[in-house]
Amino acid sequence: MGGRDAIRWAVSDSRVGRVTGVPGYPITEIMEDLFHSRICVRWCVNEKVAFESCIGASSAGKRGLVVTKHVGMNILADPLITSATHTVGSGIVILAGDDPGAKKSQNEQDSRYYGLLAEVPVFDPSTPQQIYDAIVEGYDLSEKVRTPVIVRLTARLVQMDERMDERIERKMMEKRKSQVFDRETWLYTFAGKHQLFHNTAYRLMREYSEKTSMNCVEILNTRVGVISSGYPSNLVNELAKNDGASHLALGVVHPLPTRLLEEFIDRHERVLVVEETEPFIEDSISGVLGKRTGHLPHGRIEVEHITHALEKINEDQVKATPLTTRPERIDERGYKIHPCKRCPFTPFYEALDAFDLPVAGDVGCSILMAPHGTVDIAVSLGSAIGIAIGFSGKGIAVIGDFGLAHSGLQAIIDALENNEDVLVFVIQNHVAAMTGGQPTVDLRRVISSMVKNVTLVKAENTDQKAYTRIINEKLGEKGVSIVFIEGTCPKGEKFQKIKI
């Protein structure tokens, strides 16, 4: 069965009571699978709200699952980090979908680091069977240590197929008692809660990481050993056997099983660490080879990278090759950034492009116009308005309705409070277009109750000349002006094919 099957089974067998998420590659299809279950499943406006609602469910005795892509971890970090020392009730698992190679994301980011920052367990499974085990065991561990648990996924891992040999019997799960929030934690100061956490929960996490069967070791010789985690463990398996190398595949990467790692390293003359995306494991131990020594590149790992590293295993430092250092260009993937055919918003962008003014775009459709010079800067979902506030003179922002609801609304409040001079164009297509067309929240009434200068434009009835007139008029207004440009995305357009 596939990785998505493993997730669906694990969620069912773990008796999860609430599932929340925000669409994005590579986790959208995981959420869509779960919508067909009998569980309470909800798309949320952003990841912070998604996580917070699962804290609420957890405190009432219901297990919660948060499904997010890697950049969404940044949004939910605030309540995540605090919840670890404030404790939770019933288990909370976060499925964090990483995108090594930035196939459909604005950056390459390694979610494993949130284990270090939040001091919570992190699973990095390498097969569908391990995905299942990580979720099922993750809930048990979450309730034992009273913190959320992160399970890291990647697209290649989720798309894998394998025979599933083990599955928890439902009768065992029926014996589980609901665990509610322990209000006794409020008897401690905030500093006292952190001390209590390290005296109890973190100690239990470390014990688990040393003993769990999620970490698999095979000793073939005492000369070369390979340490890996996540999907790259599958690539290492065959190569290590062919080269006669030992292999330690870690399924739990935080807390790291320190004793297990030390024993493995001590038994081998040369040790290579293979991992995506950053040197998370490599930086935590000494005397190993990997990204820092030039043997492997950062980002997505392929078979040829590991083969190259094993060929250079006797060298302490490897000169970086073009394979690992040359920046990749979009056209080398066979894709170009451009607006979709029949896009009703193209005349607006063409009109805006004629103005010699800085424009803040947002992650989504507006950045497809970036190479044409229309959008000057785009950083993260919902950031366009906040960035435009910082421009000299009048700031111009272009943001989608999904980004506005996600985290752009707060910047409008800030702009109003501080009398900023900013012009905001909201591309209102009523869908999260870049993630597959999920419906979005209509905030026109909310915005109209806050902002005096609000205009609605119908994209299908407006040409470039009309947009030029509208932009000129709005540039003459002082304060905060909002223009909603409402239009329909082209029917039949396959959003997931647009790669950035």
C-alpha positions as CSV (number, residue, x, y, z in Angstrom):
1,M,0.0,0.0,0.0
2,G,1.0,3.6,-0.4
3,G,2.1,6.3,2.1
4,R,-1.3,8.0,1.9
5,D,-3.0,4.7,2.8
6,A,-0.7,4.3,5.7
7,I,-1.7,7.8,7.0
8,R,-5.4,7.1,6.6
9,W,-5.2,3.8,8.4
10,A,-3.1,5.3,11.2
11,V,-5.5,8.2,11.8
12,S,-8.4,5.8,11.8
13,D,-6.7,3.3,14.1
14,S,-5.5,6.0,16.5
15,R,-9.1,7.2,17.0
16,V,-8.3,10.8,16.0
17,G,-11.1,13.2,16.9
18,R,-10.2,16.3,14.9
19,V,-8.1,16.9,11.8
20,T,-7.1,20.4,10.6
21,G,-4.9,21.7,7.9
22,V,-4.0,24.4,5.3
23,P,-3.5,23.3,1.7
24,G,-0.1,23.2,0.1
25,Y,2.4,20.8,-1.6
26,P,3.0,18.0,-0.6
27,I,0.1,17.6,1.9
28,T,-3.0,18.7,0.1
29,E,-3.9,15.2,-1.1
30,I,-3.4,13.8,2.4
31,M,-6.1,16.1,3.7
32,E,-8.4,15.4,0.8
33,D,-8.1,11.7,1.6
34,L,-9.2,12.3,5.2
35,F,-12.2,14.3,4.2
36,H,-13.7,11.0,3.1
37,S,-13.5,9.6,6.6
38,R,-16.0,10.1,9.4
39,I,-13.6,12.3,11.4
40,C,-14.2,16.0,11.9
41,V,-11.9,17.4,9.1
42,R,-11.5,21.1,8.5
43,W,-9.5,23.4,6.2
44,C,-8.4,26.4,8.3
45,V,-7.5,30.0,7.3
46,N,-3.9,29.5,8.6
47,E,-1.7,27.0,10.5
48,K,-1.8,28.8,13.8
49,V,-5.6,28.5,14.0
50,A,-5.4,24.9,12.8
51,F,-3.0,24.0,15.6
52,E,-4.8,26.0,18.2
53,S,-8.1,24.2,17.5
54,C,-6.3,20.9,18.0
55,I,-5.1,22.1,21.4
56,G,-8.7,22.8,22.3
57,A,-9.8,19.3,21.1
58,S,-6.8,17.8,23.0
59,S,-7.8,19.6,26.2
60,A,-11.3,18.1,26.0
61,G,-10.0,14.5,25.5
62,K,-10.0,14.3,21.7
63,R,-6.8,13.5,19.7
64,G,-5.9,16.1,17.1
65,L,-4.0,16.0,13.8
66,V,-2.5,19.0,12.1
67,V,-1.6,18.7,8.4
68,T,0.8,21.4,7.1
69,K,3.5,22.0,4.6
70,H,7.0,23.0,5.9
71,V,6.5,26.8,5.7
72,G,3.3,26.4,7.7
73,M,5.4,25.2,10.6
74,N,6.6,28.8,10.8
75,I,3.1,30.1,11.3
76,L,2.1,27.6,14.1
77,A,5.5,27.8,15.9
78,D,4.2,30.2,18.6
79,P,1.6,28.0,20.1
80,L,3.7,24.8,19.3
81,I,6.7,26.0,21.3
82,T,4.6,27.1,24.3
83,S,2.3,24.0,24.3
84,A,5.3,21.7,25.0
85,T,5.9,23.2,28.5
86,H,2.2,24.1,29.2
87,T,1.4,20.4,28.3
88,V,-1.5,19.0,26.3
89,G,-4.3,16.6,27.0
90,S,-5.0,13.8,24.4
91,G,-2.3,13.4,21.8
92,I,-1.5,15.9,19.1
93,V,0.5,14.9,15.9
94,I,1.7,17.4,13.3
95,L,2.3,16.0,9.8
96,A,4.9,18.4,8.4
97,G,5.3,18.0,4.6
98,D,8.8,19.1,3.6
99,D,9.7,19.9,0.0
100,P,13.4,19.0,-0.7
101,G,14.4,20.7,-4.0
102,A,11.7,23.3,-3.5
103,K,9.6,21.6,-6.2
104,K,6.4,23.6,-5.4
105,S,7.5,25.9,-2.5
106,Q,9.1,29.3,-1.9
107,N,12.0,27.7,-0.1
108,E,13.7,24.6,1.1
109,Q,13.1,24.2,4.8
110,D,13.9,21.4,7.2
111,S,11.0,20.8,9.7
112,R,13.2,18.7,11.9
113,Y,14.7,21.8,13.5
114,Y,11.3,22.6,15.1
115,G,12.0,19.5,17.3
116,L,15.1,21.3,18.7
117,L,13.3,24.7,19.0
118,A,10.1,23.4,20.5
119,E,11.7,20.5,22.4
120,V,9.2,18.0,21.1
121,P,9.7,14.5,19.5
122,V,10.3,14.3,15.8
123,F,9.8,11.2,13.7
124,D,11.4,11.0,10.2
125,P,10.0,7.8,8.7
126,S,11.4,6.2,5.6
127,T,8.6,3.8,4.4
128,P,4.8,3.6,4.5
129,Q,5.0,1.1,7.3
130,Q,7.1,3.5,9.3
131,I,4.7,6.4,8.5
132,Y,1.9,4.2,10.0
133,D,4.1,3.3,13.1
134,A,5.2,6.9,13.6
135,I,1.6,8.2,13.7
136,V,0.3,5.4,16.0
137,E,3.3,5.5,18.3
138,G,3.4,9.3,18.0
139,Y,0.0,9.6,19.7
140,D,1.0,7.2,22.5
141,L,4.3,9.2,23.0
142,S,2.4,12.5,22.9
143,E,0.2,11.4,25.7
144,K,3.0,10.0,27.7
145,V,5.2,13.1,27.6
146,R,2.2,15.5,27.2
147,T,3.7,17.4,24.2
148,P,2.8,17.5,20.5
149,V,4.8,15.2,18.2
150,I,6.0,16.0,14.7
151,V,6.0,13.5,11.9
152,R,8.0,14.7,8.9
153,L,7.0,13.7,5.4
154,T,8.2,14.3,1.9
155,A,6.5,13.8,-1.5
156,R,8.6,10.8,-2.5
157,L,8.0,9.1,0.8
158,V,4.2,9.6,0.6
159,Q,4.1,8.3,-3.0
160,M,6.0,5.1,-2.1
161,D,4.3,1.7,-2.2
162,E,5.2,-1.3,0.0
163,R,3.6,-4.3,1.7
164,M,2.2,-3.3,5.1
165,D,3.0,-6.1,7.5
166,E,1.8,-4.6,10.8
167,R,-1.4,-2.7,11.8
168,I,-2.7,-2.0,15.3
169,E,-5.7,-4.1,16.3
170,R,-8.8,-1.9,16.9
171,K,-9.6,-3.8,20.1
172,M,-6.3,-2.5,21.6
173,M,-7.2,1.1,20.7
174,E,-10.7,0.7,22.2
175,K,-9.0,0.3,25.6
176,R,-7.5,3.8,25.4
177,K,-8.9,6.3,27.9
178,S,-9.3,10.0,26.9
179,Q,-6.7,12.2,28.4
180,V,-7.7,15.7,29.2
181,F,-5.7,18.8,30.1
182,D,-4.1,18.7,33.5
183,R,-4.9,22.0,35.2
184,E,-2.3,21.2,37.9
185,T,0.3,22.7,35.6
186,W,-1.0,26.2,36.5
187,L,0.3,25.7,40.0
188,Y,3.8,26.2,38.5
189,T,5.4,29.4,37.3
190,F,6.2,29.6,33.6
191,A,9.9,28.9,34.5
192,G,8.8,26.2,36.8
193,K,6.8,24.5,34.0
194,H,10.0,24.4,31.9
195,Q,11.9,22.9,34.8
196,L,9.2,20.3,35.3
197,F,9.2,19.5,31.6
198,H,13.0,18.7,31.6
199,N,12.7,16.7,34.8
200,T,9.9,14.5,33.4
201,A,8.9,14.8,29.7
202,Y,12.2,15.3,28.1
203,R,13.8,12.5,30.0
204,L,11.1,10.1,28.7
205,M,11.6,11.4,25.1
206,R,15.3,10.6,25.3
207,E,14.6,7.1,26.7
208,Y,12.1,6.4,23.9
209,S,14.5,7.5,21.2
210,E,17.2,5.1,22.4
211,K,14.9,2.1,22.6
212,T,12.4,2.5,19.8
213,S,12.4,0.0,16.9
214,M,11.9,2.9,14.5
215,N,15.7,3.1,14.5
216,C,17.1,0.2,12.4
217,V,20.8,-0.8,12.4
218,E,22.6,-3.4,10.2
219,I,26.3,-3.9,10.8
220,L,28.1,-5.4,7.7
221,N,31.7,-4.3,8.4
222,T,33.7,-2.0,10.6
223,R,35.2,0.2,7.9
224,V,32.3,2.2,6.4
225,G,29.0,3.0,8.0
226,V,26.2,5.2,6.8
227,I,23.7,7.1,9.0
228,S,20.5,8.2,7.3
229,S,16.9,9.3,8.0
230,G,13.7,9.8,6.1
231,Y,13.2,8.9,2.4
232,P,17.0,8.8,1.6
233,S,17.2,5.7,3.8
234,N,15.6,3.8,0.9
235,L,18.3,5.0,-1.4
236,V,21.1,4.1,1.0
237,N,19.8,0.5,1.6
238,E,20.7,-1.0,-1.7
239,L,23.9,1.1,-2.2
240,A,25.2,0.3,1.3
241,K,24.7,-3.5,0.8
242,N,26.4,-3.4,-2.6
243,D,29.4,-1.6,-1.1
244,G,29.4,-3.7,2.0
245,A,28.7,-0.7,4.3
246,S,26.8,-0.8,7.6
247,H,23.6,1.2,7.8
248,L,21.9,3.0,10.7
249,A,18.5,4.3,9.6
250,L,17.0,6.7,12.1
251,G,13.2,6.9,12.3
252,V,13.3,9.2,15.4
253,V,15.6,12.2,14.9
254,H,14.7,14.3,18.0
255,P,15.8,13.7,20.6
256,L,18.6,11.9,18.8
257,P,19.5,8.5,20.2
258,T,22.9,9.7,21.4
259,R,24.2,6.3,22.7
260,L,23.1,4.4,19.6
261,L,24.9,7.0,17.4
262,E,28.1,6.9,19.5
263,E,28.2,3.1,19.4
264,F,27.7,3.1,15.6
265,I,30.4,5.7,15.0
266,D,32.9,4.0,17.3
267,R,32.5,0.7,15.4
268,H,33.5,2.2,12.0
269,E,36.5,3.9,10.6
270,R,34.5,6.2,8.2
271,V,30.9,7.3,8.7
272,L,28.8,9.2,6.1
273,V,25.5,11.0,7.1
274,V,22.8,11.0,4.4
275,E,19.8,13.3,5.0
276,E,17.5,15.9,3.5
277,T,17.5,19.0,3.5
278,E,20.0,20.4,6.0
279,P,22.8,18.7,8.1
280,F,20.5,18.3,11.1
281,I,22.0,15.0,12.3
282,E,25.5,15.7,11.0
283,D,25.8,19.0,13.0
284,S,24.7,17.1,16.2
285,I,27.6,14.6,16.1
286,S,31.3,14.7,15.4
287,G,33.7,12.7,13.3
288,V,31.4,12.1,10.4
289,L,31.3,13.1,6.7
290,G,28.4,14.7,4.8
291,K,27.3,18.1,3.6
292,R,29.8,20.0,5.7
293,T,32.7,18.1,4.2
294,G,31.5,18.5,0.6
295,H,30.6,14.8,0.2
296,L,26.8,15.5,-0.2
297,P,24.8,18.6,-1.4
298,H,22.2,20.4,0.6
299,G,18.6,19.8,-0.5
300,R,17.1,16.8,-2.3
301,I,19.3,13.7,-2.2
302,E,19.6,11.4,-5.3
303,V,21.3,8.0,-5.8
304,E,24.2,9.6,-7.7
305,H,24.9,11.9,-4.7
306,I,25.3,9.0,-2.4
307,T,27.4,7.0,-4.9
308,H,29.7,10.0,-5.3
309,A,30.0,10.3,-1.6
310,L,30.9,6.6,-1.1
311,E,33.5,6.8,-3.8
312,K,35.1,9.7,-1.9
313,I,34.7,8.1,1.5
314,N,38.4,8.0,2.3
315,E,38.8,11.8,1.7
316,D,38.2,14.1,4.7
317,Q,37.2,17.0,2.6
318,V,35.8,16.8,-1.0
319,K,35.9,19.7,-3.5
320,A,32.4,20.8,-4.3
321,T,31.4,19.6,-7.8
322,P,29.1,21.4,-10.2
323,L,26.5,18.8,-9.3
324,T,26.4,20.3,-5.8
325,T,27.1,24.0,-6.2
326,R,25.6,25.3,-9.5
327,P,22.3,27.1,-8.7
328,E,19.4,25.5,-10.6
329,R,17.3,27.6,-13.0
330,I,13.6,27.3,-13.5
331,D,13.9,26.7,-17.3
332,E,16.2,23.7,-16.6
333,R,13.2,21.9,-15.1
334,G,11.2,22.5,-18.3
335,Y,8.9,25.0,-16.7
336,K,8.5,28.8,-17.0
337,I,6.8,31.2,-14.6
338,H,3.9,32.8,-16.4
339,P,0.2,33.4,-15.9
340,C,-2.3,30.7,-16.8
341,K,-3.9,30.9,-20.2
342,R,-7.2,32.8,-20.2
343,C,-6.4,34.3,-16.8
344,P,-8.9,37.2,-16.3
345,F,-6.4,39.1,-14.2
346,T,-3.7,39.5,-16.9
347,P,-5.0,43.0,-18.0
348,F,-4.6,44.2,-14.4
349,Y,-1.0,43.1,-14.2
350,E,-0.2,44.6,-17.6
351,A,-1.6,47.9,-16.5
352,L,0.3,47.8,-13.2
353,D,3.5,46.9,-15.0
354,A,3.4,50.3,-16.8
355,F,3.8,52.2,-13.5
356,D,7.3,52.7,-12.2
357,L,6.5,52.0,-8.6
358,P,7.6,49.2,-6.2
359,V,5.1,46.4,-5.9
360,A,4.9,43.8,-3.1
361,G,3.5,40.5,-4.3
362,D,2.4,37.5,-2.4
363,V,3.1,33.8,-2.6
364,G,0.6,32.5,-5.1
365,C,-0.6,33.6,-8.6
366,S,0.8,37.1,-8.4
367,I,4.4,35.9,-8.3
368,L,3.9,34.2,-11.7
369,M,4.2,37.8,-13.1
370,A,7.5,38.5,-11.2
371,P,9.8,37.9,-14.2
372,H,7.8,40.5,-16.2
373,G,8.8,43.1,-13.6
374,T,5.3,43.6,-12.3
375,V,6.0,42.3,-8.8
376,D,9.3,43.4,-7.2
377,I,9.3,41.3,-4.0
378,A,7.4,38.4,-2.7
379,V,8.4,36.6,0.5
380,S,5.7,34.5,2.2
381,L,2.0,33.9,2.2
382,G,0.1,36.9,3.4
383,S,3.2,39.2,3.6
384,A,2.5,41.6,0.7
385,I,0.6,44.2,2.7
386,G,3.1,44.3,5.5
387,I,6.0,44.7,3.1
388,A,4.3,47.5,1.2
389,I,3.9,49.4,4.4
390,G,7.6,49.6,4.6
391,F,8.1,51.1,1.1
392,S,9.1,54.8,0.8
393,G,6.1,56.8,-0.3
394,K,2.9,55.0,-1.2
395,G,3.2,51.3,-0.9
396,I,1.4,49.0,-3.4
397,A,0.6,45.4,-2.5
398,V,-1.0,42.6,-4.6
399,I,-2.4,39.8,-2.6
400,G,-4.7,36.8,-3.2
401,D,-7.9,36.3,-1.2
402,F,-6.3,33.2,0.3
403,G,-3.2,35.1,1.4
404,L,-5.4,37.9,2.8
405,A,-7.3,35.5,5.0
406,H,-4.2,33.5,5.9
407,S,-2.2,36.3,7.5
408,G,-2.6,39.5,5.5
409,L,-5.5,41.0,7.4
410,Q,-3.4,41.9,10.4
411,A,-1.2,44.2,8.2
412,I,-4.3,46.1,7.2
413,I,-5.2,46.7,10.9
414,D,-1.7,47.9,11.5
415,A,-1.8,50.2,8.5
416,L,-5.1,51.8,9.7
417,E,-3.8,52.2,13.3
418,N,-0.6,53.9,12.1
419,N,-2.1,56.0,9.3
420,E,0.0,54.3,6.6
421,D,-0.3,55.2,3.0
422,V,-0.8,51.9,1.2
423,L,-2.8,50.7,-1.9
424,V,-3.9,47.0,-1.8
425,F,-5.2,45.0,-4.7
426,V,-6.9,41.8,-3.7
427,I,-7.1,39.1,-6.4
428,Q,-10.4,37.6,-5.5
429,N,-10.8,34.3,-7.3
430,H,-12.5,32.6,-4.4
431,V,-10.0,29.7,-4.5
432,A,-6.5,28.8,-3.2
433,A,-5.5,28.5,-6.8
434,M,-1.9,27.3,-6.4
435,T,-2.8,24.4,-4.1
436,G,-5.7,22.9,-6.1
437,G,-8.6,25.2,-5.9
438,Q,-9.8,24.9,-2.3
439,P,-12.5,27.5,-1.5
440,T,-11.4,30.7,0.4
441,V,-13.1,33.1,2.8
442,D,-14.8,36.2,1.4
443,L,-13.5,39.1,3.5
444,R,-15.1,42.0,1.6
445,R,-17.7,42.7,4.3
446,V,-15.0,42.6,7.0
447,I,-12.7,44.9,5.1
448,S,-15.5,47.3,4.3
449,S,-16.3,47.6,8.0
450,M,-12.7,48.7,8.6
451,V,-11.6,50.6,5.5
452,K,-13.4,53.6,4.0
453,N,-11.9,53.4,0.5
454,V,-13.0,50.0,-0.8
455,T,-13.7,49.3,-4.5
456,L,-14.9,46.2,-6.2
457,V,-13.9,45.5,-9.8
458,K,-15.2,42.7,-12.0
459,A,-12.2,41.3,-13.9
460,E,-14.2,39.8,-16.8
461,N,-15.6,43.3,-17.6
462,T,-12.4,45.4,-17.2
463,D,-9.6,46.0,-19.7
464,Q,-6.1,47.3,-19.3
465,K,-7.1,50.9,-20.0
466,A,-9.8,50.8,-17.3
467,Y,-7.3,49.4,-14.8
468,T,-4.8,52.2,-15.7
469,R,-7.5,54.7,-14.8
470,I,-8.4,52.9,-11.5
471,I,-4.7,52.7,-10.5
472,N,-4.2,56.4,-11.2
473,E,-7.3,57.4,-9.1
474,K,-6.2,55.2,-6.2
475,L,-2.7,56.5,-6.2
476,G,-4.2,59.9,-5.5
477,E,-6.0,58.8,-2.4
478,K,-4.3,59.1,1.0
479,G,-4.3,56.4,3.6
480,V,-5.4,52.8,3.1
481,S,-7.2,51.9,-0.1
482,I,-8.4,48.4,-1.0
483,V,-9.4,47.2,-4.5
484,F,-11.0,43.8,-4.8
485,I,-10.6,42.4,-8.3
486,E,-13.1,39.6,-8.6
487,G,-12.7,37.0,-11.3
488,T,-13.0,33.3,-12.1
489,C,-10.0,31.1,-12.5
490,P,-9.9,29.3,-15.9
491,K,-12.0,26.1,-15.8
492,G,-10.1,22.9,-16.1
493,E,-6.7,24.5,-15.3
494,K,-4.6,22.0,-13.4
495,F,-3.1,24.2,-10.6
496,Q,-0.7,21.5,-9.4
497,K,1.2,21.5,-12.7
498,I,2.5,25.0,-12.0
499,K,6.0,24.5,-10.5
500,I,8.0,27.2,-8.9
